[in-house]
Every structure is written in structure tokens, then in C-alpha cells.
Amino acid sequence: MGAVVVEQLVKDFSGVTVLQNINLDIEEGEFFALLGPSGCGKTTTMRCIAGFEQPTDGIIKIGDETVNDIAPNNRNCGMVFQSYALFPHMNVFDNVAYSLNVSRLKSSNPLKKMGIYTRMLNSKLAKYPKDIEEKVNDILEYVELEDHAKKLTSELSGGQQQRVALARALVMEPEVLLMDEPLSNLDQKLRHSMRNTIRQIQQDLKITTIFVTHDQEEAMSMADRVAVMKDGEILQIGTPTDLYSHPQSPFIADFVGKSNILDGKIISRDNGDAVVQIGEQSVKSFSNIEKEDVQVVIRPESIDLVDENSRNYDNYFEGTIQFATYLGSTVRYDIKVGKYQLIADTVYESGDNILDTGTKVKLGVSPERVLLI
Ligand SMILES: Nc1ncnc2c1ncn2[C@@H]1O[C@H](COP(=O)(O)OP(=O)(O)OP(=O)(O)O)[C@@H](O)[C@H]1O
């Protein structure tokens, strides 16, 4: 029921095309991230799915139904935003109960045509029926906010407010959960713990989730699959490991994780392996690619500092340490190799030496770690 399909979606604003030919096939129960830099069209894509924007062209399906002509409140999508969008004058319980109560009163109250039900909601007359009360209590317990039910949302921390927003979306039992940069307002530590909370809830409930973020680490650590967007287009869709190991463009190699990206030319091929000329140096790669002018992608953790006891790498570079950055469990070295500057990440264990600027080093890279694009 909760699968989301987007076919040939185009969106123009005042004649300017901001989404071009977006195709998505999101499976029921999948955690799907839309990842890309600011302005690439992530939010607009999500707003078209939610129904807040009308596509210029293309089809949006939720479950088996084409929803282009269905109003946002009838699409059965729950939304969570960066700004939480809570009612500050209401307590936590009322915030979560609000939509349930509105939909109950709309469908049952004879006064609805007169708009009186909205006034009732804000008055003491609006007592919650028992089932709503139970449901809200259950969901608050689920997001571990049961002790805060009577507090105003303005009295809560950012992480707690975001859990209220999540509870408010989930209490409606949506088919699809849409989250737009929900962690961006949280500090680093809270972001990490909220990532786990959201992922856990999503797996528990198996709810189809579309998650918008510009943070590649967030997308890669949370999502089953990620669509990387740039300039209103989708460049690549894949699992996090797929995108990391097989980036199809230099943009993705650079945006998804760190990369050394060098221009090269294939000078010979042998059984599908390639020998690539990079400046003065030739490098062997197990990548199989048709064209001659290529970009060579080497991840920082694929470059090892080697000595006479090291295994055979096939590819070696001579370099000079420019500087070292201690990152806790790793040390990142910037290394000058001929006219190139490479970065290499090495595992750091307590007591290890960190190499000084100017130290001459030999670097080893295995051919299977040399990617060609
Ligand atoms: N209502 C609008 N009217 C005109 N242009 C718009 C409107 N909404 C978005 N845009 C433009 O569409 C493009 C895509 O915007 P969108 O908000 O979808 O990007 P985004 O990837 O979500 O970026 P961010 O991460 O900064 O929110 C941008 O160039 C933006 O300026």
C-alpha cells in the first residue's frame, strides 16, 4: 500500500524549471533519502509528493493510486519538518491529539459546516474521546515523552520537540512518512541519537519513509537507498554501499564521502583491467570502462602508507607529508605526490606515531580500489 512512485516529474516556477524528469520507485516499507546540495530540488520533490505543490508534468502514485488530483490531507502522508511546526500555545498532548481530533470532529460533528468545530477545539468543550486519549498516550510513550505530556512544547529541548512532531505525524497512521531536514536544527550529538531513534521507529513500524537531507553522512547512515540530486535532476540512486563503491560521476564520488579525483587516460587494457596514465605515473585498475579519458577515484582509506614489510599493492606512489589531521580513530594525511595533492586516512591506535610535515612516504593502492569514471 505505501509504495511511492514518481514518473517523469517536472516542476516549473514562473517558467524556470527546478525539477526535470524525476523518476522514483520507492518500495513499501523502504527508508529512502533524497540527498543533494542546497537548492537542488529535494524539498520541491517532497512537496509534490505531499501535494503542497502541483507538478507541471508527471505522475505521482501512492500505493496503487495516482494522487495528482488528491488534496494533501487526503494523501495519507505524515510530515515532519526541520522547524518542527508545533503549536507553541498547546501542550505536548494537545499537539499530538490535534489532527486526530480535527479529523474526528470534521467527520462527525454536524456543526462543521458552520466552522464551529475549529472553535470548539480551542475551547474547553473539546474533550477528547477515550480512544483518542489512549492512542495519544500510547504514541507519547512510544517516543518516550509520556512524562512531558502536559508541558508546553516551548518548554522542551529541540530533540524532544522533534519527537513531538514525529508523534504527531505517526498518530495519524500515515502510509508514508515525509521528513524534510528533520535533524538540521539539532546539535551534533543529538542529531546522532535522533538518527538512531528515527531509524529504529521506521524499522519497527515498517513505514515507507522519504527523508530529505543535504548531509551525506545522515543519508548514508540511515537510508536503505539514496537518490543523489543535483540541479533539479537525479544523478544516481543506490544503496549507501553502492553509491560509495560505484559512484557514477565525479560529483557523487566527491559528495558521497571524500575522494581523491584525478584526471587520467587509459593507455592499455588487459583482460578487462586497465592501465591508466596519471601525470608521470601509470596506475593499474580493475575497473572496466569503455572510454579513454577517465577520472580516477581513490578513496582516502584506500591509500596505505607502506614499508618494506607491507604486502604487494601493485600501485605505488612516492610522496611527502604536507600535514596531518588527528581525527580520533584515524589520522588524515595531506600528501604531495608530484603535482597532485592526495589525502590518505590511516587507522590510529593509541601510541602510534603521527608523521611530521616533510616526511617522505611510500603509498600503496590496490588495483581494485582504483575506481574509474
Ligand atoms: N515557491 C517557489 N517559487 C519559486 N522558486 C522556488 C519555489 N520553491 C523553490 N524554488 C526554487 O526551486 C529550487 C529548488 O528548491 P528546493 O527548496 O526544492 O531545494 P532543496 O534542495 O530542498 O534546497 P534546500 O536544502 O536549500 O532546502 C531552488 O532554486 C528554489 O529557489
The ligand as an SDF file (V2000), in Angstrom:
LIG
                    3D

 31 33  0  0  0  0  0  0  0  0999 V2000
    7.7370   28.6750   -4.4190 N   0  0  0  0  0  0  0  0  0  0  0  0
    8.8230   28.8300   -5.1780 C   0  0  0  0  0  0  0  0  0  0  0  0
    8.8840   29.7900   -6.1250 N   0  0  0  0  0  0  0  0  0  0  0  0
    9.9580   29.9530   -6.9120 C   0  0  0  0  0  0  0  0  0  0  0  0
   11.0730   29.1920   -6.8310 N   0  0  0  0  0  0  0  0  0  0  0  0
   11.0890   28.2290   -5.9110 C   0  0  0  0  0  0  0  0  0  0  0  0
    9.9730   27.9900   -5.0370 C   0  0  0  0  0  0  0  0  0  0  0  0
   10.2860   26.9490   -4.2130 N   0  0  0  0  0  0  0  0  0  0  0  0
   11.5370   26.5540   -4.5560 C   0  0  0  0  0  0  0  0  0  0  0  0
   12.0240   27.3090   -5.5670 N   0  0  0  0  0  0  0  0  0  0  0  0
   13.3290   27.1560   -6.2370 C   0  0  0  0  0  0  0  0  0  0  0  0
   13.4410   25.8050   -6.6380 O   0  0  0  0  0  0  0  0  0  0  0  0
   14.7560   25.3430   -6.4770 C   0  0  0  0  0  0  0  0  0  0  0  0
   14.7360   24.0890   -5.6390 C   0  0  0  0  0  0  0  0  0  0  0  0
   14.3620   24.4230   -4.3140 O   0  0  0  0  0  0  0  0  0  0  0  0
   14.1870   23.3400   -3.1600 P   0  0  0  0  0  0  0  0  0  0  0  0
   13.7380   24.0580   -1.9280 O   0  0  0  0  0  0  0  0  0  0  0  0
   13.3650   22.2310   -3.6630 O   0  0  0  0  0  0  0  0  0  0  0  0
   15.6720   22.8360   -2.9950 O   0  0  0  0  0  0  0  0  0  0  0  0
   16.3320   21.9820   -1.8240 P   0  0  0  0  0  0  0  0  0  0  0  0
   17.2120   21.0130   -2.4880 O   0  0  0  0  0  0  0  0  0  0  0  0
   15.2760   21.4450   -0.9270 O   0  0  0  0  0  0  0  0  0  0  0  0
   17.1950   23.0580   -1.0840 O   0  0  0  0  0  0  0  0  0  0  0  0
   17.4190   23.3420    0.4910 P   0  0  0  0  0  0  0  0  0  0  0  0
   18.2240   22.1990    1.0050 O   0  0  0  0  0  0  0  0  0  0  0  0
   18.1650   24.6330    0.5000 O   0  0  0  0  0  0  0  0  0  0  0  0
   16.0450   23.4390    1.0970 O   0  0  0  0  0  0  0  0  0  0  0  0
   15.5490   26.4720   -5.8650 C   0  0  0  0  0  0  0  0  0  0  0  0
   16.2410   27.1240   -6.8980 O   0  0  0  0  0  0  0  0  0  0  0  0
   14.4790   27.3630   -5.2780 C   0  0  0  0  0  0  0  0  0  0  0  0
   14.9110   28.6970   -5.2680 O   0  0  0  0  0  0  0  0  0  0  0  0
  1  2  1  0
  2  3  1  0
  2  7  2  0
  3  4  2  0
  4  5  1  0
  5  6  2  0
  6  7  1  0
  6 10  1  0
  7  8  1  0
  8  9  2  0
  9 10  1  0
 10 11  1  0
 11 12  1  0
 11 30  1  0
 12 13  1  0
 13 14  1  0
 13 28  1  0
 14 15  1  0
 15 16  1  0
 16 17  2  0
 16 18  1  0
 16 19  1  0
 19 20  1  0
 20 21  2  0
 20 22  1  0
 20 23  1  0
 23 24  1  0
 24 25  2  0
 24 26  1  0
 24 27  1  0
 28 29  1  0
 28 30  1  0
 30 31  1  0
M  END
$$$$
